[in-house]
Amino acid sequence: MLASDSSSVLGPKPVVPARNPTLNRFSAGESCCLFHPPSRLRPAVSAGPNLSLNTVQMEALRWMGRGCFSFKNPRLRVEADSSGEDLFVAASGSVAKQVPSHLVIMVNGIIGSAADWRYAAEQFVKKLPDKVIVHRSECNSSRLTFDGVDTMGERLAEEVLCVIRRWPQVQKISFVAHSLGGLVARYAIGRLYDYSSKLGPVGTSRNSIVDEKTEYLKPCLEPGSENKIAGLEPVNFITFATPHLGSRGNKQLPFLCGLPFLERRASQTAHLVAGRSGKHLFLMDNDDGKPPLLLRMVDDTDDLKFMSALRAFKRRVAYANANYDHMVGWRTSSIRRQHELPKSNLLVIDEKYPHIVYVEGENANDSRNKASSYVGAQAVDLEEVMIRGLNQVPWERVDVSFKESKQRYVAHSTIQVKTYWLNSDGADVVYHMIDNFRL
C-alpha cells in the first residue's frame, strides 16, 4: 500500500482515560500513545509544569531515532506516527492497495532502542513482502529500561494498542524480542490477553489500559475471542537471549565467571546498576509482600493472564547463545535445566545457517512440556519453579554458537545483529527466524 494520508488511517481519536499513576510515571492528561506525533495529529497535551520529565525524554529519544530507515527501493514504506515507525512493502502498479494483515512487534533489551532491530526489520519486509508490518517499539529506550519489567510492560502494551489503532486492518500479531525485552513482552501480552468475561464497562476498571482495550477492541470481544492478544490472532512469540529464569543462579550472568561470592554480591547490588529491572532480574523484588515478579509471571493472576497469553500463540521460540554470551546464560535463555542442555557432540553446523548449532522442536521432550507448575510450599529452588511454570506450554529451542566468529565476544548483540558492522555474523540467525516465521 502506498503511504496514505495519516488522518484517514487514524480517523478521529476518542478521549483516552488518564493512566493510573501507580502503573507508570507518565503524568495525568497524556495520551495513550507515548510519543507526540506531528502537530496536525498531536493530541492536546498542556505545556508547562504538568509536562512530565519522561515525556520530554521520550520526545527527545524519538526524534534522535528518526531516520533509522533509508531505502532506495520506493516500495519499502515507513509510516511514522505517535507510537513510532512501521515498516512494510507497499503494493505497486495496478495491484489494489492492501495493508499487510500481520503485525510484528519488535522489542529491544536493556539500554537498547528501536534502532537495535533495524537490520532484522529490513530483512523481514524484504523476505516477506506484502505480508507483514514491522513495528520497532520505541517506548522503552535507554535508561527507561531500568524502570522495571512491569512498568516497561505496561508502556509496551499501551504502544501496541496505539499501533493497532493506526492499522485497523491487521488481523494477526507476533512478537520478536531481545534480552530483557522478552520479559517485557511476556508481561505486555499478559495485559493484552483478551478474556472478555473479565472486562468491565469503560471507566469502571481501576486500570485504565483495560478501559482503553475495552473501548477500542469491543468488536473483537465476542464469543471465541478468548485466545486473542489485543483483539488479534497471536501467532509467533520469539525471544533472543532472554533471561526467562532471571539472572540469579550459577552462571546465569556469565561475566561473573560462576564465582559464588560475585553472584551473591550481584544479587544484592543489581538495583544500584539497573534500578527496578535489576531487582526483577535477580528476583529481589518484594512489592507489597508479593513473590518476585518473574515468579508470578509463570502463572495467571486475577488481571494478568501471563501463561494463558503465552499459550494463545501458535508457536513460542527461544533463541539462546550456547557460549560467549556474557550477559545471559544458556540455561535461562533456553528455559532448560543444566542436564537438559545439548552435549557438545550433538551440536552441528548447518551450511545455510552456520551459527545455528542445535534445534529442538516443541515436542522433543513431552515430559518437560507436561510438567506441572505446582511446587510444594517447602520448595526453595525458584529456578525450578519458573522452568516448570514456563514449560506448561511447548517451546521450540534454537541454540546458537559464535565460537568460531571474530564477533563471539559480543555474542549477546550479535545474535540479533544490533549493529551490522559490528554484529554482521548474526545475519544467518535472523534469516533462520524469518524463514521459519509462521504467517
C-alpha positions as CSV (number, residue, x, y, z in Angstrom):
1,M,0.0,0.0,0.0
2,L,1.3,3.4,-0.9
3,A,1.5,5.8,2.0
4,S,-1.9,7.3,2.6
5,D,-3.0,10.4,4.4
6,S,-2.4,9.7,8.1
7,S,-5.6,11.3,9.1
8,S,-7.6,8.8,7.1
9,V,-5.6,6.0,8.6
10,L,-6.1,7.1,12.1
11,G,-9.5,8.6,12.0
12,P,-10.8,10.7,14.9
13,K,-9.2,9.9,18.2
14,P,-11.6,9.4,21.1
15,V,-10.7,10.7,24.5
16,V,-8.5,8.2,26.4
17,P,-8.9,7.7,30.1
18,A,-6.0,9.0,32.2
19,R,-3.3,6.4,33.1
20,N,-3.2,5.1,36.6
21,P,-0.2,6.8,38.1
22,T,0.7,3.8,40.1
23,L,1.4,1.8,36.9
24,N,3.9,4.2,35.3
25,R,5.4,7.6,35.6
26,F,3.5,9.4,32.9
27,S,1.6,12.4,34.1
28,A,-2.1,12.6,34.0
29,G,-3.6,14.0,30.9
30,E,-1.1,12.5,28.4
31,S,-2.4,10.4,25.6
32,C,-2.2,6.6,25.5
33,C,0.3,6.9,22.7
34,L,3.6,7.5,24.4
35,F,5.1,9.9,21.9
36,H,3.9,13.1,20.4
37,P,3.1,12.9,16.7
38,P,3.4,15.7,14.1
39,S,1.4,18.8,15.0
40,R,-1.6,18.0,12.9
41,L,-2.0,14.6,14.6
42,R,-0.8,15.6,18.0
43,P,-3.4,15.2,20.8
44,A,-3.7,18.0,23.2
45,V,-1.1,18.0,25.9
46,S,-0.8,21.0,28.1
47,A,2.6,22.6,28.3
48,G,4.2,23.9,31.4
49,P,4.8,22.2,34.8
50,N,2.3,19.4,34.1
51,L,4.5,18.1,31.3
52,S,6.4,15.2,32.8
53,L,10.2,14.7,32.5
54,N,9.6,11.3,31.0
55,T,7.5,12.9,28.2
56,V,10.4,15.2,27.3
57,Q,12.9,12.3,27.4
58,M,10.6,10.2,25.3
59,E,10.2,13.0,22.7
60,A,14.0,13.5,22.5
61,L,14.6,9.8,22.1
62,R,12.0,9.5,19.4
63,W,13.5,12.3,17.3
64,M,17.0,11.1,17.9
65,G,15.9,7.8,16.5
66,R,14.2,9.2,13.4
67,G,15.7,8.4,10.0
68,C,16.7,4.9,11.0
69,F,15.4,3.6,7.7
70,S,16.9,4.8,4.5
71,F,15.9,2.9,1.4
72,K,16.4,3.2,-2.3
73,N,13.5,0.9,-3.0
74,P,10.4,3.1,-3.3
75,R,8.1,0.2,-2.3
76,L,9.6,0.0,1.2
77,R,7.5,2.3,3.2
78,V,7.9,3.8,6.6
79,E,4.7,5.1,8.3
80,A,5.5,7.3,11.2
81,D,3.1,8.4,13.9
82,S,2.8,8.9,17.6
83,S,3.9,5.4,18.6
84,G,6.9,5.1,16.4
85,E,7.7,3.8,12.9
86,D,6.1,1.0,11.0
87,L,7.8,-0.6,8.0
88,F,6.2,-2.6,5.2
89,V,6.4,-3.3,1.5
90,A,3.7,-1.5,-0.4
91,A,1.7,-2.8,-3.3
92,S,2.6,-1.2,-6.6
93,G,1.4,-0.8,-10.2
94,S,-2.2,-1.9,-10.8
95,V,-2.3,-4.1,-7.7
96,A,-5.0,-3.0,-5.3
97,K,-3.8,-1.2,-2.3
98,Q,-3.8,-3.5,0.7
99,V,-2.2,-3.3,4.1
100,P,-0.4,-6.5,5.2
101,S,-2.5,-8.4,7.8
102,H,0.3,-9.5,10.1
103,L,1.7,-7.1,12.7
104,V,5.2,-7.8,14.1
105,I,6.2,-6.0,17.3
106,M,10.0,-5.9,17.9
107,V,11.2,-5.2,21.4
108,N,14.7,-4.0,22.4
109,G,16.6,-5.1,25.5
110,I,18.2,-3.2,28.4
111,I,19.9,0.1,27.5
112,G,18.6,-0.6,24.0
113,S,16.4,1.3,21.5
114,A,14.3,0.8,18.4
115,A,17.4,1.0,16.3
116,D,18.6,-2.3,17.7
117,W,16.2,-4.2,15.4
118,R,16.7,-2.1,12.3
119,Y,18.6,-4.7,10.3
120,A,16.2,-7.5,11.2
121,A,13.2,-5.3,10.4
122,E,14.6,-4.6,6.9
123,Q,15.1,-8.3,6.3
124,F,11.6,-9.1,7.4
125,V,10.0,-6.8,4.9
126,K,12.4,-7.9,2.1
127,K,11.8,-11.6,2.6
128,L,8.1,-11.4,3.4
129,P,6.9,-8.6,1.0
130,D,3.3,-7.6,1.4
131,K,3.0,-10.0,4.3
132,V,4.0,-8.1,7.4
133,I,4.0,-4.7,9.0
134,V,7.0,-4.4,11.3
135,H,6.9,-2.1,14.3
136,R,10.0,-1.5,16.3
137,S,8.9,-0.5,19.8
138,E,10.2,2.9,21.0
139,C,8.6,3.2,24.4
140,N,11.4,1.6,26.5
141,S,14.7,3.1,25.5
142,S,18.0,3.9,27.2
143,R,17.6,4.5,30.9
144,L,13.8,3.8,30.7
145,T,14.8,0.1,30.6
146,F,15.7,0.5,34.3
147,D,12.1,1.2,35.3
148,G,11.2,-2.5,35.9
149,V,9.6,-5.2,33.8
150,D,6.1,-4.3,35.0
151,T,6.3,-0.6,34.2
152,M,8.0,-1.3,30.8
153,G,5.4,-4.0,30.1
154,E,2.6,-1.5,30.7
155,R,4.2,1.0,28.4
156,L,4.6,-1.6,25.7
157,A,1.0,-2.7,26.0
158,E,-0.1,0.9,25.5
159,E,2.1,1.3,22.5
160,V,0.8,-1.9,20.9
161,L,-2.8,-0.6,21.3
162,C,-1.8,2.6,19.6
163,V,-0.2,0.8,16.7
164,I,-3.3,-1.4,16.3
165,R,-5.5,1.8,16.2
166,R,-3.3,3.1,13.4
167,W,-3.6,-0.2,11.4
168,P,-7.2,-1.4,12.0
169,Q,-6.8,-3.8,9.0
170,V,-4.3,-6.1,10.8
171,Q,-5.6,-9.4,11.9
172,K,-2.6,-11.2,13.4
173,I,0.2,-10.3,15.8
174,S,3.6,-11.6,16.6
175,F,6.4,-10.5,19.0
176,V,10.1,-10.7,18.5
177,A,12.2,-9.6,21.5
178,H,15.8,-9.4,22.6
179,S,17.2,-9.9,26.1
180,L,15.2,-8.1,28.8
181,G,12.7,-7.2,26.1
182,G,11.5,-10.8,26.1
183,L,10.4,-10.4,29.7
184,V,8.8,-7.1,28.9
185,A,6.9,-8.7,26.0
186,R,5.7,-11.5,28.2
187,Y,4.3,-9.0,30.7
188,A,2.7,-7.0,28.0
189,I,0.8,-9.9,26.4
190,G,-0.5,-10.8,29.8
191,R,-2.0,-7.4,29.9
192,L,-3.3,-7.5,26.3
193,Y,-4.8,-11.0,26.5
194,D,-8.4,-10.8,25.7
195,Y,-10.7,-12.6,28.1
196,S,-14.0,-10.8,27.5
197,S,-15.8,-12.1,30.6
198,K,-13.3,-10.2,32.8
199,L,-13.6,-6.9,31.0
200,G,-15.9,-4.4,32.7
201,P,-17.6,-1.3,31.2
202,V,-15.3,1.6,30.1
203,G,-14.3,3.8,33.0
204,T,-15.1,1.3,35.8
205,S,-11.8,-0.5,36.0
206,R,-9.0,0.6,38.3
207,N,-6.6,0.0,35.4
208,S,-7.1,2.4,32.5
209,I,-5.3,0.2,30.0
210,V,-8.2,-2.3,30.4
211,D,-10.6,0.6,29.9
212,E,-8.8,1.5,26.7
213,K,-8.7,-2.0,25.5
214,T,-12.4,-2.4,26.1
215,E,-13.2,0.9,24.3
216,Y,-11.1,0.2,21.1
217,L,-11.5,-3.5,20.8
218,K,-15.2,-4.0,21.6
219,P,-15.8,-5.5,18.1
220,C,-13.2,-8.2,18.9
221,L,-14.6,-9.1,22.3
222,E,-17.2,-11.6,21.3
223,P,-17.6,-15.4,21.8
224,G,-14.5,-17.2,20.7
225,S,-12.2,-14.2,21.2
226,E,-10.6,-15.6,24.4
227,N,-7.4,-16.6,22.7
228,K,-6.5,-13.2,21.2
229,I,-3.9,-10.6,22.0
230,A,-5.3,-7.1,21.8
231,G,-8.1,-8.4,19.6
232,L,-5.7,-10.0,17.1
233,E,-4.8,-13.6,16.4
234,P,-1.5,-14.4,18.2
235,V,1.0,-16.4,16.0
236,N,4.7,-16.2,16.9
237,F,6.3,-15.3,20.2
238,I,10.1,-15.3,19.7
239,T,12.8,-14.3,22.1
240,F,16.6,-13.9,21.5
241,A,18.9,-14.3,24.5
242,T,16.2,-13.5,27.0
243,P,16.8,-14.3,30.7
244,H,13.4,-16.1,31.2
245,L,14.6,-17.5,34.5
246,G,16.2,-14.3,35.6
247,S,19.9,-13.7,36.2
248,R,20.0,-15.2,39.7
249,G,21.8,-18.5,40.0
250,N,25.1,-20.1,39.0
251,K,26.4,-18.8,35.6
252,Q,23.1,-17.1,34.7
253,L,25.1,-13.9,34.5
254,P,28.2,-15.4,32.8
255,F,30.6,-12.5,33.1
256,L,30.7,-13.2,36.9
257,C,32.5,-16.4,35.9
258,G,30.3,-18.5,38.2
259,L,32.1,-17.3,41.3
260,P,29.6,-17.7,44.2
261,F,30.8,-14.6,46.0
262,L,30.4,-12.4,43.0
263,E,27.0,-13.9,42.2
264,R,25.7,-13.2,45.7
265,R,27.1,-9.7,45.6
266,A,25.4,-9.1,42.2
267,S,22.0,-10.1,43.6
268,Q,22.4,-7.6,46.4
269,T,23.6,-4.7,44.3
270,A,21.8,-5.1,40.9
271,H,19.3,-2.4,41.8
272,L,22.1,0.1,42.1
273,V,23.1,-0.5,38.5
274,A,19.8,-1.4,36.8
275,G,17.2,0.0,39.1
276,R,13.9,-1.9,39.5
277,S,14.8,-4.0,36.4
278,G,17.9,-5.3,38.3
279,K,15.7,-6.3,41.3
280,H,13.3,-8.2,38.9
281,L,16.2,-10.0,37.1
282,F,17.7,-11.2,40.4
283,L,14.3,-11.9,42.0
284,M,15.0,-9.5,44.8
285,D,11.7,-7.5,44.5
286,N,9.2,-7.8,47.2
287,D,6.4,-5.4,46.3
288,D,3.7,-5.3,49.0
289,G,4.9,-8.7,50.2
290,K,4.3,-10.4,46.9
291,P,6.5,-13.1,45.4
292,P,9.2,-11.9,42.9
293,L,7.6,-10.7,39.7
294,L,9.3,-13.3,37.4
295,L,7.9,-16.0,39.7
296,R,4.4,-14.6,39.3
297,M,4.8,-14.4,35.6
298,V,4.8,-18.2,35.2
299,D,1.2,-18.4,36.1
300,D,-2.1,-16.4,35.7
301,T,-3.2,-13.8,38.1
302,D,-6.6,-12.1,38.5
303,D,-5.9,-9.4,36.0
304,L,-2.7,-10.6,34.2
305,K,-3.0,-13.8,32.3
306,F,0.7,-14.5,31.6
307,M,0.5,-18.2,30.8
308,S,-2.8,-18.0,29.0
309,A,-1.4,-15.3,26.8
310,L,1.7,-17.4,26.0
311,R,-0.4,-20.5,25.4
312,A,-2.5,-18.5,22.9
313,F,0.4,-18.2,20.4
314,K,0.7,-20.8,17.8
315,R,4.4,-21.1,18.5
316,R,6.9,-20.0,21.0
317,V,10.6,-19.9,20.2
318,A,13.7,-19.3,22.4
319,Y,16.9,-18.5,20.6
320,A,19.9,-18.8,23.0
321,N,23.6,-18.3,22.9
322,A,25.4,-21.6,23.8
323,N,28.6,-19.7,24.6
324,Y,30.3,-16.3,24.7
325,D,27.2,-14.5,25.8
326,H,28.5,-12.6,28.9
327,M,25.1,-11.1,29.8
328,V,22.6,-14.0,29.7
329,G,23.4,-17.7,30.5
330,W,22.5,-20.6,28.2
331,R,20.1,-22.2,30.8
332,T,18.0,-19.1,31.4
333,S,17.7,-18.1,27.7
334,S,16.7,-21.6,26.6
335,I,14.5,-22.4,29.6
336,R,16.3,-25.6,30.5
337,R,17.9,-27.3,33.4
338,Q,21.7,-27.9,33.3
339,H,21.4,-31.6,32.3
340,E,19.0,-30.7,29.5
341,L,21.5,-28.6,27.6
342,P,22.7,-30.3,24.4
343,K,26.1,-32.0,24.7
344,S,28.9,-30.8,22.5
345,N,28.8,-33.9,20.4
346,L,25.2,-33.1,19.5
347,L,25.9,-29.6,18.2
348,V,26.1,-29.4,14.4
349,I,26.9,-26.8,11.8
350,D,24.2,-26.0,9.3
351,E,25.6,-24.8,5.9
352,K,22.6,-22.5,5.4
353,Y,22.7,-21.2,9.0
354,P,26.3,-21.7,10.1
355,H,25.7,-20.3,13.6
356,I,22.7,-22.4,14.4
357,V,24.1,-25.5,16.2
358,Y,21.0,-27.2,17.6
359,V,17.3,-27.1,17.0
360,E,14.8,-28.7,19.4
361,G,11.2,-28.9,18.2
362,E,8.4,-28.1,20.6
363,N,7.5,-31.8,21.1
364,A,11.0,-33.0,21.7
365,N,10.5,-33.6,25.4
366,D,7.0,-34.4,26.3
367,S,7.7,-34.9,29.9
368,R,9.1,-31.4,30.2
369,N,6.2,-29.8,28.3
370,K,3.7,-31.5,30.5
371,A,5.4,-30.6,33.8
372,S,3.1,-29.2,36.4
373,S,3.7,-25.6,37.6
374,Y,2.8,-26.6,41.1
375,V,5.7,-26.9,43.6
376,G,5.2,-27.6,47.3
377,A,5.3,-24.8,49.8
378,Q,8.7,-26.1,51.0
379,A,10.4,-25.6,47.6
380,V,13.2,-23.1,47.6
381,D,14.6,-23.6,44.1
382,L,13.0,-20.6,42.3
383,E,14.6,-21.5,39.1
384,E,12.9,-24.9,39.1
385,V,9.5,-23.2,39.8
386,M,10.0,-21.0,36.7
387,I,11.1,-23.8,34.5
388,R,8.1,-25.9,35.4
389,G,5.8,-23.0,35.0
390,L,7.0,-21.9,31.6
391,N,7.1,-25.4,30.3
392,Q,3.3,-25.7,30.8
393,V,3.4,-24.6,27.1
394,P,5.7,-26.1,24.4
395,W,8.7,-24.2,23.2
396,E,10.9,-24.5,20.2
397,R,14.6,-24.0,21.3
398,V,17.3,-22.9,18.9
399,D,20.9,-22.9,20.1
400,V,23.4,-20.5,18.6
401,S,27.2,-20.5,18.7
402,F,29.6,-17.8,17.5
403,K,32.6,-19.8,18.8
404,E,34.4,-19.5,15.5
405,S,33.4,-16.0,14.9
406,K,35.5,-12.9,15.4
407,Q,32.4,-11.3,16.9
408,R,32.0,-14.0,19.6
409,Y,32.8,-11.7,22.4
410,V,29.8,-9.6,21.6
411,A,27.5,-12.6,21.1
412,H,24.7,-11.1,23.1
413,S,24.3,-8.3,20.5
414,T,25.4,-10.4,17.5
415,I,22.5,-12.8,17.9
416,Q,20.1,-10.0,16.9
417,V,22.5,-8.1,14.6
418,K,22.2,-5.0,16.8
419,T,24.7,-3.0,14.7
420,Y,25.5,-4.6,11.3
421,W,29.2,-3.6,11.0
422,L,29.9,-5.0,14.5
423,N,27.4,-7.9,14.6
424,S,27.0,-9.0,11.0
425,D,27.8,-12.7,11.7
426,G,24.4,-13.0,13.3
427,A,22.6,-12.4,10.0
428,D,22.1,-16.1,9.5
429,V,20.3,-16.3,12.8
430,V,17.9,-13.5,11.7
431,Y,17.3,-15.3,8.4
432,H,16.6,-18.6,10.3
433,M,14.0,-16.7,12.4
434,I,12.3,-15.2,9.3
435,D,12.5,-18.4,7.2
436,N,10.7,-20.3,10.0
437,F,8.3,-17.5,10.8
438,R,4.6,-18.6,10.7
439,L,2.3,-16.2,8.8
